[in-house]
Amino acid sequence: MPEDPALEDIDDVVHEPSQEFVESTNAYEFMQTYGIDDYDELIERTTTDLEGVEESGVDWFWDELVDYLGIEFFDPYDSVRDDSDGPQFTEWYPGGALNIAHNTVDRHAAVGEPARNRVATIWEGEDGECRQMTYQELRRRSNQVANALEHSGIETGDTVGLYMPMVPEVVPILYGCFKVGAIAVPIFSGFGVDAVATRIDDAACSVLFTGDGFLRRGKPVFLKSTADAAIDQVGHVERTIVFDRLGSSNPTSEHEIPWTDGRDEWWADAVETADDEYETKSLESSRESMLLYSSGTTGTPKGIVHTHAGIQVQCAKELHFGFDLEPADRFFWVSDIGWMMGPWTLIGVHTFGGTVFMYEGAPDYPNPDRFWELIDRHEITQFGISPTAIRALRKHGDSWIEGHDLSSLRVLGSTGEPWDPESWRWFYEHVGGGECPIINISGGTEICGCFLMPMPTEPLKPCTLGGPGLGMDIDVVDAAGESVRDDHERGFLVARDSCPSMTKSLWSGDDRYLEEYWSTFADPPLWNHGDWAQVDDDGFWFLHGRADDALNVAGRKVGPAEVEGALIDHEAVTQAAAVGVPDETTGTAVVAYVIAGDDVAESDELRDRLRERVGDELGKPFRPREILFVDDFPKTQSGKIIRRAIEATYAGEDPGDMDSIENLEALEELESAN
């Protein structure tokens, strides 16, 4: 076995932006405009109450932001918010009226040449097919969707399902829903029958957009049959509009999909024949815009309720400041329209007239350099991806990046789970060229945005999330609700105040909403986000995984991500997943599954070395009781490891809803792991 590599101190600052870069950013321009001297003052000014200032920092920021970012209201709001019912039920921008579709589509298409012909989306299919859509075309298509919806009887406040492949048409569908005042209900294209049915049933969608299918690893994946089975199970849907991605509408097609006359209609007949003029509705600030469902890893999926004003200002803020978006940029975040990051990307980028790049297929098909080739050829400027996806691509080696010009990249992004230092550095050095900041963000579906987000103007340590997002009053507290942020102790990540995009409740009602997020810390009321967080001695924020995933070994807690990071530090390991299992002596023991490098022998000697590595870094109690070798982990389409499936498989229990897993064969391998 090779000798253990010398561990680089993960407390070291790795990224130091140049002064030239700092002074070119949107964040720096904002600070100059308002006489803010440095980052600490920026966070303080936008998140706290300042002595001698009547308006709170949160109120000042979210009020000032509207005009600063050029977000247009049809009717001005009376005040920035009404929190008379407490932070749990804050109403933002009361009295105002707007529409997301106006800010993301209409106003860009209404201006003269060449702005209206600026490209809104670039799409590439897995088979190499490419399509572009200008803002003028996007407006026309969005209007046709709006008219098709009204023809179907959809009115303001009705729900419309989007169970769609990742094709350009998802964009005008989303904006067409916004235009008519419908509530868009995006559903992950990788879900199976039960998961789709649950969401259609809970939202009571009367219209569903879907597709015949899409391509994944060179093979067709069919959606229509899944959609039909879900509808048969729960009802509600009166009209299904089907986009033809695979050519199924052609009479000579080899694909046969189920069809219900009188309910089903092809996109070409329902939308492309509709009138392409439509007057976008003016909607009150608190009018619902989207119903986003949590992944449902525990219990019934939660329907997160977003508004037009809230989601508009949050997405725009984060893309403008965190990702330093400019109108000429090409922004690529690996996601699906059914996950939060899909709408977040579209709304944020299109607010400023930028270009969203969309990709249909697998990250390593037909070769592991697919993403690097896309970035090179399409000159992507911002690229976001999950840590697990990077770990999987890193496994293929550096040679797949060599030969691709990634110099167009200016900012990198990541979200979804904690990093390990080695993979973070690989992403930073090999993809970002040692110059692009990694904007590692954490928030969630509940706010369609970020509680924590670095600014591109600031230094970075590996794996850090920087600090609170602008306008986000965030803290770390102990079990009693007392702040431990300045003590640098681990604790619960909480929000001490509301923000405009915070879910206004849950679709199922206020009781579950209050229980899920506000019941842990009631006096004063704090939003408990469920993450385990810590601020280090230098003020850098870190997450250690979900608080309810913490492994309590003999009364001491450690996050699974920390165990996994220690394992991945070893040069023989490319990926790792740690779970807690019952133990008669310690209460809980750690079990680790490991993916070894291609040329590494899986041996008892390696197991011993890995156990010692974890013990040296985290303490002997956290040494894994077992280390099992596998070739793959169960993952979502976006590359996120589904740890609950791993834990359930080890325990021999039913893992529950597995519809989000892309590679079900990985579960069988877990069962035979040794």
N, C-alpha and C positions, 0 to 999 in steps of 0.2 A: 504493500500500500504506500502511496505517496505520503510524505511528511505533511503535517498540518501546516497551512499557510499562517504566516504571522498576521494576527488580527489588527486591522487598522482601527484606531480609536473612533468609534461612531459618534463621539461627542465633538469631533472636529468639524468646523465649518468647511464645507466642500465648495459651495458656489458663492462667489463674490461678484456681483454684477459690476460692470465698468461704469464709471460716472457718465460716460457718453450714452450708454444704454439707459441708465436711470433717468437721465434728463430727456430721453425720447419717449417716455412712457406716459400713458393717460393718467396714471396715479400721480406722477410727479406734477403734471400740469394742473391737476385738481388741487394739490397741496399749494402750489404757487398761487393759484387763483384766490385761495382763502387764507393765505398767510400762515400755513402750517409748516413747521420747520422740519419735522422728522416723522418716522413711522410711529413711534410711541405716541406722539401728539395726535397723529391722524386717528389712531384707534381710540384714544381718549376722547377726542372731539366728536367722534361719530357714535360712541357707545355709552358715554357716561354723562352724569349731570355735573356741570362745571359751576364753580362758585362765581356768583355775580351774573350768571346767565340764566334768564328766566325760563327759556325753552330747553328741554332736555336734549342731550346730544343725539339721541335716537330720533326724536321728533324733528330736530333741526336738519339732520342728514336726509331723512326720507322726504321731507318737504322740499329741501333745496335740490334734491336729486332730479325731480321731475323736469324742471326747466333746464337744469345743467345738461341732462342727457337728451333733451329735446323730445321728451315723450308727450304726445299731444292728447289732450282731453277735449271732447266735444263741448262739455260744460265744466267750468272750473269747480273744484271741490271747496266745501265750506271751511274745513279744517283738515289737518293731516291725519287725525284719528280721533275716535271716540272710544275711550277705554273705561267708561263709567261702569261697565259690567265686569271689570277686571281684565287682566292680560289674556285670560282664557277665551274671551269673546270680544276682542278688540275689533272695531270696524274702522278700516283704513280708507282715507280719502272720501268721507261721507259727503253726499251732495254732488259729487262729480259724476261724469258720464264719459265713457270711452269705449274703444273696442280694440282688442289686440290686433285683429286683422288690418285695421287702419294703420297702425304703427309699423307692422311688419311687411305689409304688401302695398296697400292702396297708395300711400303717400310717395313711395318710391316709384311706382308705375305712373303716377300722375305728373311727375316732373318731365322736363324736356329731354331730348337726346343729349348725351348717350346714356344718362342715368337709367332711364326706363329699360334699356337693353342690357344693363348690367346683369351678369349671371347670378341668379339666386341659388341654384342648385346644380351640382355636377354629380352624376350618378354613374357608377360602374358596376355592371353585373359580374357575377363570378365567371361567366363565359367570355368576359372581355367587352361586351356591348357597353357603349357609353352614350349617355344622353345629357343634355344641358337644358335648363329652363330659365329664361330671363324673368325679371320682375314683371314685365308686361304680360308675358305668357302665364306667369303664376297668378296674376290678378284675374286674367280671363278664365283660367281653370277654376280658381276659387269661386268666382261668380257663378260658374256653371254648376259647381257642387251645391252652392247655396240655393240656386233655383231648383235643382233636382230634389233637395231636401224639402223645400217648401211644397213642391209638387207631391211629395210623399206624405204631406200633412204635418211635417215637423214645425214646431213653434218654439218660441223662446222658453227655455227651461226644460225642454225635452232632451232625452239622452240618446246618443248615437254611438254605436260601437265601431271600433277600428281594429279589426283582426286582419291585419294586412302584412304582406311581405314588405321588405325594406326596398321599395321602389319609389321613384319621384312623386308618384300620385298621392302618397301619404301626406305630402305637404299641402296641396290644395284641399285635400279632404279635411285636414285639421283646421285650416284657415276658413274653409267654407262653413264648417260648424260654428266657428267664432262669429262669422258674419251674420248668421241668422239668429244668434243667441242660443244655439243648442249647446248642450254639455257634451264635449267629446270624451269618449271612454276608450282610451288606447289599451289594447290587449296584446301581450307578448306573442309574437308569431310562433314561438317554440312551444307554447302551451298545448296540452292535449284536451280531450273532450271535457273532462270534469272541471278543469281549471277555467276553460272558456265558459262553460255552462254556469259556473258559480258567479262569474262576473256579469254575464248577460242577465242572469236572474236577479242579482242584487241591484243592478242599475236599471233593470226593466227597459232595456233598449228595444225600440220598435223598428229601428233601421240599423242594419249592419253592413259595413263595407268589409269585403274580404277579397281574396284572390284565388285563382285556381291553384296556385302554389308558387314555389321559388326554387332556386338551385342551391344545393349545399353539397360540397365536395363532389361536384360533377353529376349529381343525381337529383331528380325532381323530388321535392317535398310537397305533398298536397295539403292545402288548407281547407278547400271547400268541403270535403267529406267530413273533416273534423268540425267545421262550423255547422254543418247540417245536423250532425249527431248531437251537438250541444243544443241547438235550437229544438230538436225533437225532445230533448230531455227536459227543458224548462219553458219553452214557448216564448212569448213576448214579441219576437221579431216578426214583423209583417212584411218587410221588404228587405231583400238582400241584393246589394249591388256588387258585382263580381268583376274584378280587374283581371284581364287575361295576360298573365306573365309568361305562361308556358305554351301559348298557342292553342289552348283547348277549345276556343270558340270556332276554330277552323274545322269544317266538316271532315277534312282528311286527317285530323289530328289523331295520334295514337293514344292520347290521354282521354279517358272517359271519366267525367266527374258527375256526381249526382245533381239533379236539377228539378226544381219545383216550379212548374208553370204558374204564373199569376203572382208569385212571390219573388222569384229570382230574375235578375236582369243584368246583362253584360254592361260594363262601364261604358263601352262605346255607344250603346243605345240609351242608357239612362243619363249620362253626364255630357258626353261630347255633342249630343244633339240639343242640349239645354241652352237657353239664352245666356250670352256671356256678359250681360250688363246686370248689375245688382247694386242697390244702395245699402251699404253696410249699416247695420243697426247701431244706434247709440244706446249703450247699456250702462246702468248704474255701476259704480265702482265695485260693489260687492256682489254683482251678478256672477253666478257660477260659470266658469269657463271649461274646466276639466275635472274629471273624476278619475284619479290615478289610484290603482290598487297596489297595496303593499304586496310583497312577494308571497306572503302567506306561509312563511317558514314555521310559524307557530300559530295555531288556531285558525279561525276563518279570516281570509284576507280582509284588510281594512280599506274602506273606500275613502280616500283622501280628497277633500273638497277644496278646489282652488278657484280663485276669483280672477276677473279680468284685470283689475288694477294690481293685485298682489303679485301674480305671476309675471306680469309685464315688467314691473319695476325691478323685481329681484333678478330675473334672468338677464335683463339689460345691464344691471349694475355689475354682475359677476363677470360677464363677458368683456365689458368695457374696462374694468379695473384689473381684475384678476388675470385675465388672458390678453389684456392689452390690445383688444380688437380694433382694427382699422377697416374702413369700407373695402379696401383692396385685398383683404386677407381671404385665405381659403382654409376653412376650419373643418377638421375631421376628428370626430369623436366616435370611437367604436361602440355602437349601441343599437338598439331596436326602438321603434316608435312606441312599443309597449312598456319600455322602462323610462323612468324620469328623465334620463339624460338625453333621450330623443327629442321630446318637446322643448326641454331646456336649451338644447343646442339651436333648434330652429328659431325659437322666439328671441333668444339672445342675439344671435348673429343677424337675423333679418331685421331686427330693430334698427340696425346701423347700416343696412344695405350691403352686408357682406355676403360671401359665398359659402354655402354649406356643401361639403363633400360627403357623399353617401356611398357605401359599399354593401353589396348584397351578401357576399359569401363568407367562407371560412378564412381565418387569418393565415393559414399555411397551405392554401390550395391554389394552384397545383404544386407550389413549392413554398418552403418556409420564408422566402423573401417577398411574399406577395405585398405586405404592407410597405416594405421599404421601396419596392418598385412603384407602388401607387404614390407614395410621398414624392419620389423623384420625378415621375412623369407628370403629375398634376401640380407640382410645386406647392405642396401643402405648407402652411405657415404655422398652424397650431395643431397638435396631435395629442389626443387623449385616449387612454387605454387602461385596463385593469392591471394591477400588479401580477395576478396569476397568469394573464395572457403574456406578459413580458417574461415571466419565469419559463413559460412553455417555449417561447421563441428563443430565449437565451440558450436553452438546452441544445438547439440546433447548431450553435457555434457562431463565431464572429464572421466567418467567411461569407455567410449569406447577406451580410450588410455591406461587405467590401464590394466596391464597384458601383454602388448606388450613391448618387449625389443627394444628400439630405440637408444641404446648406440652406434650403429655403425655410427650414424650420426656425422659428423664433422663440416659441414657448411650447413646453410639453405639459401634459396634464395627466392626472390619475385619480381614481376614486374607487370605492367599493369595498376595500379591505386594507388592513395594514400591510406595509412593505417589509421586506427584509433588507438589510443594508447592502448586501452584495448585488441583489437584483436592481435596487435603486441606483447604485453606482453604474451598473452596466447600462441601464437606460440613459442615465445622464451622460456617460462618456461615449458610448457607441452610437446611440441614436441622436442625442443632442450635441455631440461633438465637444462636450465639456464646457458648453457656453449657454445652452438653453436652460432657464429655470424650470424645475418640475413643480408645477402648481398642483400639489397634492391636496385634494379637497374632501371635506366630509360634512354631510348634512343629511339629506334624505328626501324621500318622496313627500314627507309631511310638510316640507317647506319649499319643495322644488328648487333647492338651492343649497347653500353651504353655511353651516355654523362656523366652520374653520376654513380659512383660505389664505395661503401666503400671498403677499404682494410681489410682483416681479422685480420691484425695486430693492428687495431685501436679500441678505445672505441666507443660505440654506444649509442645514445639516441633513445628512441622509435620513429619509423617512419622515421628516417633520411636516406638519401641516401649517407651519408658520404661526398663526394666531387667529383671533376672532375675525370673521368677515366684517366689512364695513357696515355699520348700522346694526350689528348683532351683539347684544349684551350677554356674553357667555362667561361661564365660570366653571370651576371644578370644586365639588363639595364632598364632604364625607357623608356617612349614613344619617347623620343628624341634620344635614343641610347647611353645615358650617363650611365656609370657604377654606380650602386647603391649597388654593392656587399659588399663593406666595410662599407657602411652606414646601412647595415642590413635592407634595405627596400625591399618590394616586387617589383618584376619586371618581365621582360620577360627573359626566358632562351634562350641564344644565344651561337653560336659557332663563335669565332673570327678567326678560321682557319679551313682548311679542315682536313680530316683524310682519310686513305687509303680506308675505306669501305663506305665512303659517296657516295650515288648514283651518278653515272656519269652524269645523267640527268634523265628525265622521258621518258618512252617508247613512249609516245605521242609527245615528242619533247621538245626543250629547252624553248620555250615561257612559257609553264605552269610551268616548273621546276623553272625558274627564278621568276615567279610571286608568286608561292607557298612559296618559302623558302628565297629568296634573295631580295624581293622588299620592305619589311618593313623598313629595315635599309640599305641604299645604300652607304653611305659615312661616314666611310669606310664600305665595304660590310660585313654584318653579317648574318649568318644563323639563321633565326628565327624559333625555334622549336615549338612555340605555347604553351609552358607550362608556368605557373606562379610559380616563384621560389623565394626563400629567403635564405640568409645565416645568422644564428643567431650569437649572441655575442661570442660564443665559436668556431665559424668556421664550424659548422655543417650545411649541406645543406638540405633544405626541399622543396617539391613541394606542391602546393595548387590546383592542377588540371589544366585543360586546360584554357588558358587565354580567349579563346572565350566562355568558359562555366561560366566565373565569373558572379556572381549575383550582379548587380548594383542597390542597394536599396537606393533610395534618395541620389544618388551621391556618395555612399560609396560601395566599392566592397568587396565581400567575396567569397571564393571558395566553391562549393558544398561540397567538402570533409571536410571542416571545420565544416559546419553545421551537416553533417552526423556524424563526430567524436564526436561532443558535444552530440548528441542524443544517440550514442552507449555508451557513458560514463555512461549513466543511466543503472542500473542493470536490469531494466525491458525490455530493448531493445537489440535485437541480431543483427539486420541489419537495415540500413536506406538508403534512397535515397532522395536527395533534388534537386528540380528543380526550375527554375524561371518562373513566370507567369506574364502577364501584370497586372498593378494596377494603377487605376486612380490617386491615391494620390502620391505614391512613385515611379511610373514608372515601377518598378518590385517588386514583392513580392515573398517570399519564401513559397513553398508548400513542405511538407515532407511526404513521405510514410515510414511507420515503420512496422517492423516485431517484434512482442512482444514475450517474452519467453513463454514456454509451459504452465506455471502455472500462467500467468499474465492476469488479467481481463482488457479488452480493455474498457476504460471508459473516460468520459469527464475530470474526475479528473486527470487521467494519461496524457491526452492531455495538460492540464494546467501546470502540473509539467514539462513536456518535453519542452513546450514553454519557461517556465521560465529558464530551464537549458540552452537553447540556448542563451537567453538574458543575463544571468549571465556571460557566457563564451565569447560571441562574441559581445554583445551590443544589446540593445532593438530593434533597427531597423531591426535586422536579425531574430527576433522571427518569426517562421513560421506562416503565415496567417491561414493555415490549416494543420492539422496532420491527415493522413488517415492510417488506419490499413489494412494490407494485410498479406497473408500467404507466398507469394513468389514474386520475381522480375523476369522480363524477363532477361535471361542470355545467354551468349554464352556457347559453350561446355566446354570451359576452366574455366567457372565460373564468367566471368566478367559481371557486370550489364550493360545493354544497356539503359542508361539514356535518350537518345533521344526518345526512344520508350515510356518511362514513361511520358516525357514532352508532346509528341504529343497526347498520350491517354488522358491526363488531359485536353488538349485544344480542344479535339474532332477533331484533324487533322489526316491526313494520315501519319502514321509513316514511310512510304517509304519501302525500301528493308528490309524485316525482315528474310531473309534466314539464317542469322547467329544465330537466336534465337533457343535455344534448346527446350524451354518450352512455346510454343505459348499460352497455356491455361492461363499463368500468365497475358497476356494482357487482357483477358476477366475479370479476377479478379480485375485488376486495374480499369476497367470501373465501377465496382459495389462497389468499395472501399468506406468506410464511416468513 
